[in-house]
């Protein structure tokens, strides 16, 4: 058994789908992960440790309102990061 947050997978997939639609956002890995972190902080976790929990998570991902909430938070996070990206000084 393994503890897994399915919301993280879902958010990262939407970051990858939605980011190309925003010309102003940096496409580097740091910004990608910042976007995901911001979105995940505003969404409920979906943790599972069993196959039944994993199936429940997959079913939940198909609900229209659930997907809309994820898209809303990812879009909001993309807008925030595109305005003020945080890159480490090298």
VOSE-26522 format. One record per atom (N, C-alpha, C, CB): residue in three letters; x, y, z. Coordinates in pm, whole numbers, padded with zeros to 5 digits, always signed. Glycine has a CB too. Layout:
// residues N
ALAXYZ/...
//
This chain:
// residues 90
UNK+00084-00118+00000/UNK+00000+00000+00000/UNK+00088+00125+00000/UNK-00095+00000+00122/UNK+00035+00228-00061/UNK+00109+00353-00072/UNK+00012+00469-00060/UNK+00189+00360-00205/UNK+00048+00569+00017/UNK-00032+00690+00030/UNK-00013+00774-00096/UNK+00008+00772+00157/UNK-00123+00814-00156/UNK-00113+00890-00282/UNK-00219+00999-00285/UNK-00130+00795-00404/UNK-00178+01121-00326/UNK-00270+01233-00342/UNK-00304+01245-00491/UNK-00209+01366-00286/UNK-00422+01200-00527/UNK-00464+01203-00667/UNK-00486+01346-00717/UNK-00592+01123-00685/UNK-00514+01438-00625/UNK-00533+01577-00665/UNK-00405+01632-00725/UNK-00578+01662-00545/UNK-00291+01590-00675/UNK-00164+01638-00728/UNK-00148+01598-00875/UNK-00046+01581-00646/UNK-00181+01474-00908/UNK-00174+01429-01047/UNK-00269+01509-01136/UNK-00208+01280-01056/UNK-00390+01530-01086/UNK-00491+01602-01164/UNK-00448+01747-01188/UNK-00627+01598-01092/UNK-00400+01812-01083/UNK-00357+01952-01096/UNK-00239+01963-01194/UNK-00317+02009-00958/UNK-00141+01877-01181/UNK-00026+01883-01272/UNK-00069+01861-01417/UNK+00079+01780-01232/UNK-00165+01773-01438/UNK-00211+01751-01576/UNK-00280+01875-01631/UNK-00306+01630-01582/UNK-00357+01945-01547/UNK-00423+02068-01593/UNK-00324+02184-01607/UNK-00535+02108-01497/UNK-00220+02187-01525/UNK-00115+02288-01544/UNK-00054+02271-01683/UNK-00005+02277-01432/UNK-00025+02147-01719/UNK+00034+02119-01850/UNK-00061+02148-01965/UNK+00079+01974-01857/UNK-00192+02128-01943/UNK-00291+02154-02048/UNK-00318+02304-02065/UNK-00421+02081-02017/UNK-00323+02377-01954/UNK-00366+02516-01958/UNK-00252+02616-01978/UNK-00439+02550-01832/UNK-00134+02586-01929/UNK-00022+02681-01938/UNK+00008+02729-02080/UNK+00102+02619-01881/UNK+00007+02641-02180/UNK+00037+02688-02316/UNK-00060+02794-02368/UNK+00037+02571-02410/UNK-00177+02804-02307/UNK-00276+02904-02351/UNK-00244+03043-02298/UNK-00415+02862-02306/UNK-00146+03053-02208/UNK-00108+03181-02148/UNK+00032+03217-02194/UNK-00115+03174-01992/UNK+00041+03314-02284/UNK+00172+03355-02337/UNK+00260+03419-02230/UNK+00153+03452-02452/UNK+00197+03482-02131/UNK+00273+03559-02032/UNK+00337+03474-01923/UNK+00184+03660-01970/UNK+00301+03348-01911/UNK+00357+03267-01802/UNK+00484+03196-01846/UNK+00253+03165-01753/UNK+00582+03198-01757/UNK+00708+03127-01781/UNK+00679+02977-01782/UNK+00816+03164-01673/UNK+00745+02905-01870/UNK+00719+02761-01883/UNK+00826+02675-01814/UNK+00710+02724-02030/UNK+00912+02737-01733/UNK+01016+02660-01665/UNK+00955+02570-01557/UNK+01121+02755-01603/UNK+01033+02472-01513/UNK+00984+02375-01414/UNK+00952+02441-01280/UNK+01088+02265-01393/UNK+01030+02542-01240/UNK+01004+02613-01114/UNK+00868+02679-01117/UNK+01112+02718-01087/UNK+00837+02748-01226/UNK+00706+02815-01237/UNK+00593+02711-01247/UNK+00703+02908-01361/UNK+00618+02602-01318/UNK+00518+02495-01330/UNK+00482+02442-01190/UNK+00572+02380-01419/UNK+00584+02416-01109/UNK+00559+02365-00975/UNK+00499+02470-00882/UNK+00687+02311-00915/UNK+00537+02597-00900/UNK+00476+02705-00822/UNK+00326+02714-00852/UNK+00545+02841-00852/UNK+00290+02702-00978/UNK+00150+02705-01019/UNK+00075+02589-00952/UNK+00136+02697-01173/UNK+00134+02470-00960/UNK+00070+02353-00900/UNK+00054+02370-00749/UNK+00151+02227-00930/UNK+00157+02420-00682/UNK+00151+02438-00537/UNK+00042+02538-00498/UNK+00286+02485-00483/UNK+00035+02649-00570/UNK-00070+02747-00541/UNK-00209+02687-00559/UNK-00054+02870-00632/UNK-00229+02616-00667/UNK-00360+02555-00692/UNK-00392+02449-00585/UNK-00364+02492-00832/UNK-00295+02365-00553/UNK-00317+02259-00455/UNK-00349+02314-00316/UNK-00196+02169-00447/UNK-00294+02429-00282/UNK-00324+02490-00152/UNK-00468+02535-00141/UNK-00233+02607-00128/UNK-00537+02548-00253/UNK-00676+02592-00252/UNK-00774+02483-00293/UNK-00692+02710-00344/UNK-00727+02361-00301/UNK-00812+02248-00337/UNK-00801+02140-00230/UNK-00772+02190-00476/UNK-00908+02062-00212/UNK-00901+01955-00112/UNK-00810+01842-00161/UNK-01041+01900-00081/UNK-00739+01782-00069/UNK-00657+01666-00104/UNK-00747+01547-00135/UNK-00559+01632+00010/UNK-00697+01458-00217/UNK-00770+01334-00249/UNK-00675+01218-00228/UNK-00826+01336-00397/UNK-00658+01181-00104/UNK-00562+01077-00069/UNK-00628+00940-00069/UNK-00500+01106+00066/UNK-00551+00841-00110/UNK-00597+00703-00101/UNK-00480+00614-00067/UNK-00663+00658-00234/UNK-00514+00499-00010/UNK-00413+00399+00019/UNK-00457+00261-00031/UNK-00385+00394+00169/UNK-00579+00255-00084/UNK-00630+00126-00133/UNK-00678+00141-00276/UNK-00745+00075-00042/UNK-00702+00029-00341/UNK-00755+00030-00477/UNK-00895+00089-00480/UNK-00756-00112-00536/UNK-00974+00062-00378/UNK-01110+00117-00372/UNK-01103+00269-00363/UNK-01188+00060-00250/UNK-01013+00321-00283/UNK-00994+00466-00274/UNK-00949+00526-00405/UNK-00894+00499-00166/UNK-00866+00454-00477/UNK-00818+00501-00608/UNK-00933+00506-00708/UNK-00706+00410-00660/UNK-01019+00406-00707/UNK-01136+00405-00795/UNK-01229+00519-00761/UNK-01210+00270-00786/UNK-01252+00543-00633/UNK-01337+00654-00589/UNK-01280+00787-00641/UNK-01350+00657-00434/UNK-01149+00804-00632/UNK-01085+00926-00680/UNK-01106+00944-00829/UNK-00935+00924-00647/UNK-01093+00837-00905/UNK-01112+00845-01051/UNK-01256+00882-01084/UNK-01075+00710-01118/UNK-01351+00828-01010/UNK-01493+00862-01033/UNK-01516+01009-01001/UNK-01587+00771-00946/UNK-01459+01056-00891/UNK-01475+01195-00850/UNK-01420+01291-00956/UNK-01405+01220-00715/UNK-01309+01251-01022/UNK-01248+01334-01125/UNK-01341+01356-01245/UNK-01119+01270-01173/UNK-01440+01273-01262/UNK-01531+01285-01376/UNK-01647+01381-01350/UNK-01585+01149-01412/UNK-01665+01425-01226/UNK-01774+01517-01195/UNK-01742+01656-01251/UNK-01797+01524-01042/UNK-01840+01714-01318/UNK-01819+01843-01386/UNK-01779+01954-01289/UNK-01947+01884-01460/UNK-01843+01965-01174/UNK-01810+02072-01079/UNK-01669+02053-01023/UNK-01913+02075-00965/UNK-01632+01931-01003/UNK-01499+01899-00952/UNK-01392+01946-01050/UNK-01486+01746-00926/UNK-01410+01914-01176/UNK-01315+01955-01281/UNK-01315+02108-01294/UNK-01352+01889-01417/UNK-01431+02169-01285/UNK-01440+02314-01294/UNK-01363+02381-01181/UNK-01587+02359-01292/UNK-01371+02326-01061/UNK-01297+02382-00948/UNK-01146+02371-00971/UNK-01336+02310-00817/UNK-01102+02259-01024/UNK-00959+02240-01051/UNK-00913+02339-01158/UNK-00930+02094-01096/UNK-00989+02352-01265/UNK-00953+02446-01373/UNK-00950+02589-01321/UNK-01053+02435-01490/UNK-01045+02625-01238/UNK-01051+02760-01181/UNK-00925+02789-01098/UNK-01177+02778-01094/UNK-00888+02696-01013/UNK-00772+02719-00926/UNK-00640+02716-01004/UNK-00768+02613-00815/UNK-00629+02630-01102/UNK-00507+02626-01184/UNK-00496+02756-01265/UNK-00508+02503-01279/UNK-00605+02801-01322/UNK-00605+02926-01399/UNK-00566+03044-01311/UNK-00742+02951-01463/UNK-00622+03049-01191/UNK-00590+03157-01097/UNK-00441+03153-01062/UNK-00676+03145-00968/UNK-00388+03034-01039/UNK-00247+03019-01005/UNK-00157+03059-01122/UNK-00218+02874-00963/UNK-00197+03025-01243/UNK-00121+03065-01362/UNK-00116+03217-01371/UNK-00183+03005-01490/UNK-00227+03283-01346/UNK-00232+03429-01352/UNK-00140+03490-01248/UNK-00375+03479-01333/UNK-00139+03435-01128/UNK-00054+03488-01021/UNK+00094+03471-01056/UNK-00085+03418-00887/UNK+00131+03353-01098/UNK+00272+03325-01130/UNK+00317+03404-01253/UNK+00293+03175-01153/UNK+00227+03426-01348/UNK+00267+03502-01467/UNK+00291+03649-01432/UNK+00159+03491-01576/UNK+00223+03701-01332/UNK+00243+03839-01289/UNK+00373+03853-01209/UNK+00124+03887-01205/UNK+00397+03755-01123/UNK+00515+03765-01036/UNK+00583+03630-01021/UNK+00475+03820-00899/UNK+00658+03587-01123/UNK+00731+03461-01112/UNK+00844+03476-01008/UNK+00789+03417-01251/UNK+00870+03369-00938/UNK+00977+03371-00838/UNK+01087+03276-00884/UNK+00923+03330-00695/UNK+01190+03335-00942/UNK+01304+03257-00986/UNK+01421+03283-00893/UNK+01342+03290-01131/UNK+01493+03178-00861/UNK+01610+03193-00775/UNK+01719+03267-00851/UNK+01661+03055-00727/UNK+01787+03354-00781/UNK+01901+03425-00841/UNK+02018+03329-00848/UNK+01940+03554-00760/UNK+02082+03327-00964/UNK+02195+03237-00981/UNK+02325+03314-00981/UNK+02182+03157-01110/
//
